[in-house]
Structures are given as C-alpha cells and as structure tokens.
Amino acid sequence: MIEYKKFILKNGLTLLAHRDRSSPIAAVNMLYRVGARDENPEKTGFAHLFEHLMFGGSKNVKSFDGELQIAGGENNAFTCNDYTNYYISLPKENIETALWAESDRMLYPDITQQNIDTQRSVVIEEFNQRYLNQPYGDVWLLLRPLAYKVHPYRWATIGKNIEHIKNASLCDVERFFDLYYSPNNAVISIVADIEYEKIYDLVEKWFGEIPRRANVERQLPAEPQQTELRTLAVERNVPLTNLYKAYKMCNRENPDYYVCDLLTDVLAGGKSSRLYRNLVKNTNLFAGANAFISGDIDEGLLTVSARLLPDVDVEKAEAAISNEIEKMRTECVCEYELEKVKNKMEASHIYSETGILNKAMMLGYYEMLGNADLINDELKYYRSVTADDIMRVSENVFSNERCSVLYYKSDGRNNF
C-alpha cells in the first residue's frame, strides 16, 4: 500500500506527495496534460517539440541540466499521445533546486526564435535518424493512419508531417504554450523522505504565484467504428519481412483494458507464451513474435506482430498467426496460463514500486487518468479477470472488421 496525500493549489496545480523513508533521494515528476492528440492536424509534433524546448533554458535557469547536475541530480522527459512527462531525481536536501527549475520553465520558458530554431533542428534530425534511417523506423508512421481515420491518434508524437515542425512559427509555439503549459493543466508528484506539510509548503513557495489560465476544453473527434479490414503493403530495405495486425480495443477507463493487457501476455509474455511456443519454436516460419497494447486513454490498439524468416510465404505466415488468434476467440485459457500471467503482472507491479522515481511517475499518471488510487487498486482489477473474460474480449477484439494489417516486406537488398 502506497500512502499519499493530494493537494490542489489555488492556481489549480495538483500535488501528490508520498513519504518514502527508505531513500535519501527525492523524485520530482511534472506531468502536463498535453500530448500529440491535442495538436491541430495542420500543426502536429508540437508536444514533442515542447519537450525539447523546455530544456532550452528559462528566464532564471539558463542551463536546466547544468543546475541540476550541480545539485547532484538527473533529469529527462518523454512525450506520448496523451501527455508529456518531465522527471528529476536528486538528493532530498536539494529538492528546492528541482522545484525552482521546474517552476521557472513553467512560467518563463525560453520561447525565442533562436531556441525554436535550435530545437527544430534537433527534432528534424531525430526524425531522420529514428524514423527514416533506421530499419522498421517508419512502422507507426504507416500503421497509425491506417488504423485511425479521424481521431488524432492517427499521427505519431513526432508529427504527421515533419514539415509542420519545419514551418512552426514563434506565434504558433507561443499559442501552444499558452494553451497547455499552465499549473491547472499539470500534476506534480513528489516522492521523498520529507514531511507532507513541508512538501506542500515548498510547492506553494515555488509554484503558488504562477497564474492559472483558461481550462483546456477538449473536443476530440471520435473515431468511427471500423467495419472493414484495412491493409497496406510496403517494401523497405530491411533484413526480414514483418507483419503487423492492429485491432481496435477499448479505452483506458474500460474494465476490459485489463483483460486486453493480460490476453497479450498469454499470447506473447515470454518463452512459455503461445506465440513463442507454437510459432517461433515449433515452426520454421518466424524469427520472433509479439503482442502488445498501446495503453492509450481513448480507444487504443491491440497489436500482434511477427518477424518472418527469409523466404517464408507471407500468406502462410499470416494463416499461422490467425490460427493462434482464433484459438483465443474459441477456446478458454487454462487456469495455469492465466495464473502465470497474473503472477508476472503482480511481480512487475510490485517491483516498480521499489523505485522512488517509478512511484512518482505512477502517481502522476494515475492522477491524470482521474484516479490516483489506482496505484494501490489496479492489481485487484487484473486479479479479477477470468478465463471467460479473456475469451469474451478476444471474440470481440479479434475481428477482421476491426483489424488493420501492415505488410512490411523486405525488398531483398540487404543493404543495412
């Protein structure tokens, strides 16, 4: 049980604090409720661009990394489709350095043409390296717009088109900041061996005077129900052909989310899983296979992927995968299989609670979902999943009408 206290400052900033007496290190996690899904379809990639901009200095903190390193700290950030997360760990005695730096860039980030140009170049280079010049790098640039036609999940965090970042103006960036980077659109979670009242006083000291702004009103377009199989075939200079079958699944708040998570572990949770035993180990078709969920707040994707051995017929390989999927729809998972994946899930959850930074991130994430108590309650939802639930959800999700298939074929050049 992780005990925590929740405070809401007058400016709307939400604070979650957990006292951990086991470590001399403090973890400070700042989550902004803004991700790629909040972007204008004609100006995408801004949430990810801001992840870079926020490290470009602020009015009183010219070198964000430098100040934290002097204080013995480390920091980083990540952007996803639903939110952006910044995190710091440092000795608890120096926690005010983290709060000073975070508050300063919330209030006075260096949004100048020079910083935008610098970070724009970094993002464009990242796009080239990670998405264009890396084998299989553009998979999600292809699969997302195949699976989504209306919802903003149809583009990746890097953006729908890198030209949007190339053409981003100072006015565009300032407007994006004003919309989303406010205390009332943020959650700060702190884990440290510091009394709760002291944590609150420190956060009030550094963030309390930052003015709140207008509340974010999201009116995201709902994705229409998919009613037909979608396919896309491409050829790339990659070592082996890959196959991706992406199925629409429920949103993060739906109880069936936990069922989907467990059924992917039944399929691909290690070397005793079905896909490994039945497809990789016992056939000459596959070099590897996987199944995973996207974990998105809105309707997400459950994806089954496989890497084919050289010269394997794609239709034969897909038929083998479909056979395993059909078993999930028509046959109950045995008690041993289900208990195994539940135990693995529980062990992973318990292990994640041993690190102070993980706990700070989890508190912020669950609060963003609307229920920080999930940090203690979520395991019981996994434990309550039955074999009947697995088959019921499999029958619903694994439908060809809800599936988008990407055939990512090797062109045979082997120049990699």
C-alpha positions in Angstrom: 0.0 0.0 0.0 1.4 3.3 -1.1 0.1 6.1 1.2 0.0 9.6 -0.4 -1.7 12.9 0.1 -3.2 15.1 -2.6 -3.3 18.9 -2.5 -4.7 21.3 -5.1 -3.1 24.8 -5.1 -5.3 27.9 -5.7 -3.9 28.2 -9.2 -5.1 24.6 -10.0 -1.8 22.8 -9.8 -2.4 19.3 -8.4 0.2 17.9 -6.0 0.6 14.3 -5.0 3.1 13.5 -2.2 4.3 10.2 -0.9 6.8 10.0 2.0 9.4 7.3 1.4 11.7 6.8 4.3 13.9 4.3 2.5 15.9 6.6 0.3 18.0 9.8 0.6 16.9 10.7 -2.9 13.9 12.8 -3.9 11.9 12.3 -7.1 10.0 15.2 -8.7 7.7 14.4 -11.6 5.9 17.0 -13.6 3.2 15.8 -15.9 1.4 18.1 -18.3 -1.9 17.0 -19.7 -0.9 17.6 -23.3 0.2 15.1 -26.0 0.0 14.6 -29.7 -3.7 14.1 -29.6 -4.1 17.7 -28.5 -2.5 19.1 -31.6 -4.0 20.9 -34.6 -4.0 18.3 -37.5 -2.3 21.0 -39.6 0.4 21.8 -36.9 1.5 18.4 -35.5 4.6 17.5 -33.5 4.3 20.5 -31.2 4.0 18.5 -27.9 7.2 16.7 -28.7 8.9 19.9 -29.9 8.0 21.4 -26.5 9.7 18.5 -24.7 12.9 19.8 -26.3 12.1 23.5 -25.9 11.6 23.1 -22.1 15.3 22.0 -21.8 16.4 25.1 -23.6 16.6 27.3 -20.5 14.3 29.8 -18.9 14.5 33.3 -17.5 16.4 32.4 -14.3 17.7 29.0 -15.2 19.9 29.4 -18.2 21.1 25.7 -18.2 18.5 23.4 -16.8 20.7 20.3 -17.0 23.7 22.2 -15.6 21.9 23.5 -12.5 20.5 20.0 -11.7 23.9 18.3 -12.2 25.5 20.8 -9.8 22.8 19.7 -7.3 23.6 16.0 -7.8 20.5 15.4 -9.9 19.5 13.7 -13.1 16.5 14.6 -15.3 14.8 13.6 -18.5 11.4 13.7 -20.2 9.2 11.9 -22.7 6.2 12.7 -24.8 3.3 10.4 -25.8 0.0 10.8 -27.5 -1.9 11.6 -24.3 0.6 13.6 -22.1 4.1 14.9 -21.6 6.2 13.9 -18.6 9.3 15.6 -17.1 11.1 13.9 -14.2 14.0 14.7 -11.8 15.8 12.7 -9.2 18.3 14.4 -6.8 19.4 14.3 -3.1 16.4 15.3 -1.0 18.4 18.2 0.6 18.5 19.8 -2.9 14.8 19.4 -3.8 14.3 23.1 -4.0 16.7 23.2 -6.9 14.3 20.9 -8.8 11.2 23.0 -7.8 12.9 26.2 -8.7 13.9 24.9 -12.1 10.5 23.4 -12.9 8.6 26.4 -11.8 10.8 28.8 -13.8 10.3 26.9 -17.0 6.5 26.7 -16.4 6.4 30.5 -16.0 9.3 31.8 -18.1 10.5 29.2 -20.7 12.9 30.4 -23.4 10.4 30.7 -26.2 12.6 32.7 -28.6 13.2 32.3 -32.3 16.7 31.2 -31.6 15.7 28.5 -29.2 12.9 27.3 -31.6 15.4 27.2 -34.5 17.8 25.2 -32.4 15.3 22.6 -31.1 13.6 22.4 -34.5 16.9 21.2 -36.0 17.2 18.7 -33.2 13.7 17.3 -33.8 14.3 17.1 -37.6 17.5 15.2 -37.1 15.7 12.9 -34.6 13.0 12.3 -37.3 15.7 11.4 -39.9 17.6 9.1 -37.6 14.8 7.3 -35.8 12.1 7.2 -38.3 13.7 7.3 -41.8 17.2 5.9 -41.5 16.6 3.1 -39.0 15.2 -0.3 -40.1 11.5 -0.5 -39.3 11.6 3.1 -38.0 8.5 4.2 -40.0 6.2 1.4 -39.0 4.0 3.6 -36.8 4.0 6.4 -39.3 2.3 3.9 -41.6 0.2 1.9 -39.2 -1.4 4.8 -37.2 -3.0 6.5 -40.2 -4.1 3.0 -41.5 -5.9 2.3 -38.2 -7.2 5.8 -37.4 -9.0 8.0 -39.9 -10.4 10.7 -37.7 -9.0 10.6 -34.2 -5.7 12.4 -33.6 -4.1 9.1 -32.7 -3.6 8.8 -36.5 -0.2 10.6 -36.2 2.8 9.7 -34.0 4.3 12.1 -31.5 7.0 13.2 -34.0 4.1 14.6 -36.0 2.0 13.7 -39.1 4.4 15.6 -41.4 7.8 16.9 -40.4 7.0 20.0 -42.5 4.8 21.1 -39.6 7.8 21.4 -37.4 9.9 23.0 -40.1 7.2 25.6 -40.6 6.4 26.2 -36.9 6.4 30.0 -36.2 7.1 31.8 -33.0 3.5 32.7 -32.8 2.4 29.1 -33.2 4.7 27.9 -30.4 3.7 30.7 -28.0 0.0 29.9 -28.6 0.6 26.2 -27.9 2.4 27.1 -24.6 -0.4 29.4 -23.5 -3.0 26.7 -24.1 -1.4 23.8 -22.3 1.6 24.7 -20.1 -0.2 26.1 -17.1 -0.4 25.0 -13.4 -4.1 24.0 -13.8 -3.2 21.6 -16.6 -0.3 20.0 -14.7 0.3 17.4 -12.0 3.4 17.4 -9.8 4.1 14.3 -7.8 6.9 14.1 -5.3 8.3 11.1 -3.5 10.9 11.8 -0.8 11.6 11.4 2.9 10.1 14.8 3.6 7.0 15.5 5.7 3.8 16.1 3.7 3.3 19.6 5.1 6.9 20.6 4.2 6.4 19.3 0.6 3.2 21.3 0.3 4.9 24.4 1.6 7.8 24.1 -0.8 5.5 23.6 -3.8 3.4 26.5 -2.7 6.5 28.6 -2.4 7.8 27.9 -5.9 4.5 27.4 -7.9 1.8 29.2 -5.9 2.3 32.6 -7.6 2.1 31.2 -11.1 -1.2 32.4 -12.5 -3.7 29.9 -13.7 -5.0 30.1 -17.3 -8.2 29.1 -19.0 -9.1 25.4 -18.6 -8.4 23.2 -21.5 -11.6 22.2 -23.3 -11.0 19.1 -25.3 -13.4 18.3 -28.1 -11.5 15.5 -29.8 -13.2 13.9 -32.8 -14.4 10.3 -32.0 -13.1 7.6 -34.3 -15.9 6.0 -36.2 -16.3 2.3 -35.7 -14.2 0.3 -38.1 -16.3 -2.0 -40.2 -13.9 -3.5 -42.7 -10.4 -5.0 -42.9 -7.7 -2.5 -43.9 -4.4 -3.5 -45.4 -1.2 -1.8 -46.6 1.9 -3.4 -48.1 5.2 -1.6 -48.4 8.7 -2.7 -49.3 11.8 -1.5 -47.4 15.5 -2.1 -47.2 15.2 -4.2 -44.0 16.6 -7.6 -43.0 13.3 -9.5 -42.7 9.7 -9.1 -43.5 7.5 -8.0 -40.6 3.7 -8.4 -40.3 1.6 -6.2 -38.0 -2.1 -6.9 -37.2 -3.6 -4.0 -35.2 -7.0 -4.4 -33.7 -9.2 -1.7 -32.1 -9.6 -2.1 -28.4 -11.4 -0.3 -25.6 -10.2 2.9 -23.9 -8.1 3.1 -20.7 -11.0 3.5 -18.4 -12.9 0.5 -19.6 -12.6 -2.6 -17.3 -11.8 -4.7 -20.4 -8.5 -2.8 -20.7 -7.1 -5.2 -18.1 -8.4 -8.2 -20.0 -6.7 -7.0 -23.2 -3.4 -6.5 -21.3 -3.5 -10.0 -19.9 -4.5 -11.7 -23.1 -1.5 -10.2 -24.9 0.7 -11.7 -22.2 -0.9 -15.1 -22.8 0.0 -14.7 -26.4 3.5 -13.2 -26.1 4.6 -12.9 -22.4 7.9 -14.7 -22.7 9.2 -18.0 -24.0 6.4 -20.0 -22.5 3.8 -17.9 -24.3 1.6 -19.2 -27.1 3.2 -17.3 -30.0 6.7 -18.3 -29.0 5.9 -21.9 -28.4 3.6 -22.5 -31.3 5.0 -20.2 -33.9 8.6 -19.3 -33.2 9.9 -22.5 -31.6 7.8 -25.2 -33.3 7.7 -23.9 -36.9 10.2 -22.7 -39.5 8.2 -19.5 -40.2 9.1 -16.9 -37.7 12.2 -15.3 -36.2 10.1 -13.7 -33.5 6.5 -12.7 -32.5 4.9 -10.3 -30.1 1.6 -8.9 -28.9 1.0 -5.7 -27.0 -1.5 -2.9 -26.3 -1.0 0.8 -26.9 -2.4 1.8 -23.5 -4.0 5.0 -24.8 -6.6 7.0 -22.9 -9.0 6.8 -25.8 -9.8 3.8 -27.9 -6.4 2.1 -28.5 -4.8 -0.7 -30.4 -4.0 -4.3 -29.6 -1.2 -5.3 -32.0 0.1 -8.8 -32.9 3.3 -8.6 -34.8 5.7 -11.2 -36.2 9.1 -11.2 -38.0 9.3 -13.8 -40.8 12.3 -15.9 -41.5 13.8 -15.4 -45.0 11.8 -16.7 -48.0 8.7 -17.5 -45.9 5.5 -17.1 -47.7 3.6 -14.2 -46.2 0.2 -15.7 -46.6 1.3 -18.9 -44.9 2.8 -17.0 -42.0 -0.4 -14.9 -41.6 -2.5 -18.0 -41.6 -0.5 -19.4 -38.8 -0.9 -16.2 -36.8 -4.6 -16.2 -37.5 -4.9 -19.7 -36.2 -3.5 -18.7 -32.9 -5.8 -15.7 -32.7 -8.8 -17.9 -33.5 -7.9 -20.2 -30.6 -8.1 -17.2 -28.3 -11.6 -16.5 -29.6 -13.0 -20.0 -29.3 -11.1 -21.8 -26.5 -10.9 -20.9 -22.8 -7.4 -20.1 -21.5 -6.4 -22.8 -19.0 -6.1 -21.8 -15.3 -2.4 -22.3 -15.3 -1.8 -19.9 -18.2 -4.0 -17.2 -16.7 -2.5 -17.5 -13.2 1.0 -17.4 -14.7 0.4 -14.1 -16.5 -1.3 -12.6 -13.4 1.6 -13.5 -11.2 4.0 -12.0 -13.7 1.9 -8.8 -13.8 1.8 -8.6 -10.0 5.6 -9.2 -9.7 6.2 -6.4 -12.2 3.9 -4.0 -10.4 5.5 -4.7 -7.0 9.0 -4.3 -8.4 8.0 -1.0 -10.0 7.1 0.3 -6.5 10.6 -0.2 -5.2 11.9 2.8 -7.1 11.0 6.3 -5.9 11.0 7.7 -9.4 8.7 5.0 -10.6 6.3 5.8 -7.8 6.3 9.5 -8.6 5.6 8.7 -12.2 2.8 6.3 -11.4 1.1 8.7 -9.0 1.2 11.4 -11.7 0.0 9.1 -14.4 -2.9 7.7 -12.4 -4.0 11.1 -11.3 -4.0 12.2 -15.0 -6.4 9.3 -15.6 -8.6 10.7 -12.9 -7.9 8.2 -10.1 -4.6 8.2 -8.2 -5.9 5.4 -6.0 -5.2 3.1 -9.0 -1.6 2.9 -7.7 -3.0 0.6 -5.0 -6.1 -0.7 -6.6 -5.1 -1.7 -10.1 -3.8 -5.1 -9.2 -7.2 -6.2 -8.0 -8.6 -5.4 -11.4 -6.0 -7.7 -13.0 -6.6 -10.4 -10.4 -10.4 -10.3 -11.1 -10.0 -11.2 -14.8 -11.4 -14.7 -15.6 -10.8 -17.1 -18.5 -14.3 -16.3 -19.7 -13.4 -12.6 -19.8 -10.3 -13.5 -22.0 -12.4 -15.4 -24.5 -15.3 -12.8 -24.5 -12.9 -9.9 -25.2 -10.9 -11.9 -27.7 -14.0 -12.8 -29.6 -14.9 -9.1 -29.8 -11.5 -7.6 -30.4 -10.0 -10.1 -32.8 -12.4 -9.4 -35.6 -11.3 -8.8 -39.1 -13.6 -5.9 -39.4 -11.7 -4.2 -36.6 -8.2 -5.0 -38.0 -5.6 -3.0 -39.9 -2.8 -5.1 -41.3 0.6 -3.8 -42.4 2.8 -6.0 -44.6 6.2 -4.6 -44.1 8.2 -6.5 -46.6 12.0 -6.8 -47.1 13.0 -5.8 -50.6 15.8 -8.3 -50.5 18.6 -5.8 -51.0 20.1 -6.4 -47.5 21.9 -3.0 -47.6 21.7 -2.3 -43.9 
